[in-house]
Amino acid sequence: MRSIENIRALTASEARRVVKSLSRPVAKSTGGSAWDDREDDTWIDKL
């Protein structure tokens, strides 16, 4: 890994690695409760 000043400093192979890593699915956290993992707002969230 190396530091870069801007996006144009990336080589084509480095850019492909970045794009590939961004397209990987992220594992969902299993440390929370059903309350923490809810997707919709509840009445308390809307207060």
C-alpha positions, -999 to 999 in steps of 0.1 A, spaced: 0 0 0 12 35 -8 0 70 -2 -13 90 -32 -19 127 -37 -50 123 -59 -70 98 -79 -49 103 -110 -19 89 -92 -35 54 -92 -23 29 -117 -49 9 -137 -43 -23 -116 -46 -3 -83 -79 13 -95 -93 -22 -104 -84 -34 -69 -102 -5 -54 -133 -10 -75 -133 -47 -68 -130 -41 -30 -159 -16 -31 -182 -41 -49 -177 -69 -22 -208 -75 -1 -204 -63 35 -213 -88 63 -242 -76 84 -234 -71 121 -248 -98 144 -239 -80 176 -271 -60 178 -307 -67 188 -338 -68 167 -344 -32 178 -310 -21 166 -314 -39 133 -348 -25 124 -351 -8 91 -382 13 95 -386 43 118 -409 38 149 -430 65 165 -401 72 189 -377 78 160 -401 104 146 -402 125 178 
